[in-house]
Amino acid sequence: MTHKDHKRQYNFLTDKNPFLVRKKNPLLDCTVKVMKTVTNENRRINIKNRYRSFDYTYFCIPIILKRIREDAKHVSFYYAKGYYYRSKKDVTTLSEWKMVRCSEYLDVSNFFIHTCILMDEMCKLAMLFLENNEPRSFSKHKKSLMTNENFSDKYYSGFVVKKTNWYESELKDIRDDLVVHTQPLDWTDSAVGDELISVSKVSRYPHTLVAETNKLVDKYSTKLDFQIERNYYSSLSWLTNNKNRLSTDDQSRLEMIKKKSGQILPSIDQVSKQVFEYISFISNHFKNR
């Protein structure tokens, strides 16, 4: 694999990522405005403490994103130099490779975990602005808004219910696999573009999927010059990279295998933008309210 091939997950981590561009906490101004109208001392303390918690979590995200960017350089370097393949025979190189991948694993995992925490912190702060009880989590907050027809701020509830449909599939489910269900987060070594194949849904791949994958490899190995070590994820990656050269039926079979193996990790840039859209909405809504 070349350096050019291994630009995968970092294609979607760009200089335009809002958490890397924006230096100032976007909820500072609206928090200051709300605090000026609050006369109850206990409420002032609660808002101040919740804002401080949000502030710390918010500034964790750009740190994590910068670490992911550094991980990208290290992983790409190892692939470009062929270290991944040498590590099969060289114990020292294998140890270095594992350190690089562990760092990548920790930082990508941290992004999904802390971004989910950030969503929880935001909705709790928003509810304090509205003099409501703090929800336990964004997920429970959203569910309560979907069933509460008498909620005082219709504009706010409408945004949360209609504009955050991405939250469950692109953030919460992955966080739950990591923390709640203790399933490991991983991805195929040579997935390209935005297709990082997460196996967080399945801790051990079923033998039936291995058999299905081997059948596809056997069918196309000669025609497409299969020259990599045969194992489940290497084979799956090879088929993914050559999917446009498979028949229509076999492309469908490949998608079925990938779906059962796990899921496609969402773009980190895209998740960041969607989270930031919620932050910006809260900021503008409460500054102009």
N, C-alpha and C positions, 0 to 999 in steps of 0.2 A: 504494500500500500504506500502511496506517495503522500507527501505533505499536502498536496492539492486535494487529494481524495479525503483526507481526514480533517476537513474544516467543519464537519457536521454540526454538532450542537451549538457551535459558537457563531454560526451564520446568524442565529437569531438573538445574539447578544451584541447589540450595536452601540455606537456612540450616542445614538438618539434615545436610548433607554431613559425614561423620565426620572428614574431614581439616580442616574448618573449625571443628568443634566441639572436637575433642580437642587440647589444647595440649601436653601432655606426651608424650614419645616412649613408646609403649605397650610397647616391648620393653626399656625400661630396667630394670625390676624383675627380670624373669626373667634378664636378662644378668648383673646383679649377683649373683643367687642362684647361677647356674651358676659364675661366676668364683670364688666362695667355696669351691667344691668342687674346683677345678682346682689341681693341684700342679705339673704340668709347665709350665715357664716359656715354652717355645715355643708351647704351646697357648694359654696366657694371652695372649701377644702377638698371636697370630692372631685370637683372639676379640675382643680389644680393637680391633684394626685393622678387622676386618670390621664390628663394631658402629659404629665411627666412620663408615665408608663408608655404612652403612645410615642412620645418623642424618642425615647431610647430604642424602641423597636423599629421605628421608622429609619433611624440612622444605622441600624444593623444591616438593612437591605443593600445599600450601596457598597458596604464593606464586603458582603458576601458576593455580590456581583463582580467586584474587582478581583476577588479570589478565584472565582470561576474563570475569569478572563486569563489569569495567570496559569490556572490549571490547563487551559486550552493550549497555551504555548508549550507547556511541558509535555503534554500528551502528543501534540503534533510533532514535537521534536523527536520523541521516541519512535513514533511511527515513521517519520521521514528517514531516520537513521537505521530503520529495520530492527531496532532493539526488541520490539515485541516478539519477533520470530527468533532472535538470538536468545531471548530469555528462556526458551524451551531447553537450552543446553547449558546456559551459563547461570549458575546460582546467584552470583553477585548482581548480574543484570536483572534477573528475575525479582530479587529483593527491591531493587530500585524501581522497577516497573510497578510492583505492588504498592509502593509508597506513593507513586504518582497517581495511580488509579484510586487509592484510598482517599487521597486529598480531594480528587474530583468527586468521589462518592459523597464525602462529608459535606462539601460545599453545595453541590446540587441538592442534596437532601435538606440542608439547612435553608436553602432558598424557599422550598415549598413549606417547610415547617414554620419559619418566621413570617412568611408572607400571610400564612393563615392566621397566625397570632395577630398580625397587624390589622387584618379585617375584623377580628374580634375587638381589638382596642378601639377601632374607629366607630363601630356601632355603639359601643358602650359610651364613648364620649358624646356621640350624637344624641343618645337618649338622655344624658345628663343635661345637655343643652335644652332639651324639650321638657325637662323636669319629670321624666319618666324613670321607672326602675331600670337599672342596668341589666341587660340580657346576659345569659351565661355564655353565649357564643353567637357569631354571626348567623350560623345555620338555624339556631332556635329563634333568633331575632327575625329572620326572613319568614320562617314558618308562621310565627305569631302575626306578622303583618299581613300574610296571605289570608288569614281567617278573621282578622279584626277589622270589621267594616267601620268601626267608630273611632279609628285612630285619629288623633288630633291634627296631624300634619299629612294631608293626602298627597301632596307633591313629593314629600320625602318617601312615603310608603310606596307610591307609584314607581319611583325610580328603583328602589331596592327590589321590588317584586318583578318588574319588567326588564331591568337592565343588568341583572346579575345572574343570568341563567348559566353563565360559564363557571360559576363558583364551584358547584358540586363536582363536575367532571374534570375540570382543569386544575383544581387546587385541593379541595377538601378530600376527595377520594384518594389522592396520592398521599396527602398528609396522614390520613387514617391508616393506609397501608404501612406507613413508616412507624407511626407512634401507637396507634390503637391495636392494629392486627399484627404488628411486628413482622411484617413481610419485607424482605430486603428490596432495595431499589437497585436496579442494574439495567444494562442495555447492551445490545449487540455491538461488538467491536467495530464493525465496518459499516454501520448504518450511515447513509449520506444525507446531506441536506438537512431538513428539519425532522427527519424520521429517526428519532431515538426510540428504540423499541423497549419499553419498560417491561420487566418481568415481575413487577411488584405484586401482581395479582396472583401469581402462581409460584410457590416456593420451589417446587420441583416439577419439571415438565413431564407430562405423561408419555409412556413409551409409544402410545398410538401416534403422537405427534412426531416422534422421532422416525417412526416407520413411514409416515406420510411424507416427511421431508426427504428421507432417503430415496423414496420412489421418484420424487421430482429431480433430485440430483442425478440419479442413475439415468433418467430419461434424457437429461440435457448435458451431462458431464463431458461427453465426447464432442458434441456440437459446439459447446461454449467454452471448451478448454478449462476444465475444472482442475486447478493446480494448488489448492490450499489443503491444509490439514482437515480431514473430515471429522467434525464433531457437530453437535446439534446447532449451536449458535453461529459457528463459522459457515455452515451450510445454509442456514436461514439468511445470514447476511449476504452470502454470494447470490442466492436466489433473488433477494430484494434488489440488489444492485443490477441484476440482469432481468428484472421482471418484464420490461418492455419487449424482451425477446422470447418470452413464454407465450404459449397459446392463451386465448381468452379464458378457456376453462381452467388451465393451470394457474393463471393469475388469480382466479377466484379461489382456487384451492390454497394458494399461498396466503392470501388475505385471511382465509379461515384459520390457517395454522397460526398466523401472527396474532390474530384476535384471541385465540385460545391460550396462546403463550403469555399474553399480557396486554399491553395497550401502548399506543404511541404517546410518548411524553409530549406535553404541549410546549410550544415555544416560550421560553423564559421571557423574551421581549414582549410577546403578546400578553402573557399573564401580567407582567409589570404594567403595561399600558391600561389593562382593564382595571387593575387595582387602583391605579392612579386616577382613572376616570371617576371612581367612587370617592377618592380623597378630594378631587377637585370639585365634585358635586357638593360634598359636605361644606367645603370651604366657601364656595360661592353662595350656597343656599343660606347659610347662617350669617354670612356677612351682610347679605341683602335682605334678610328677613325682618 
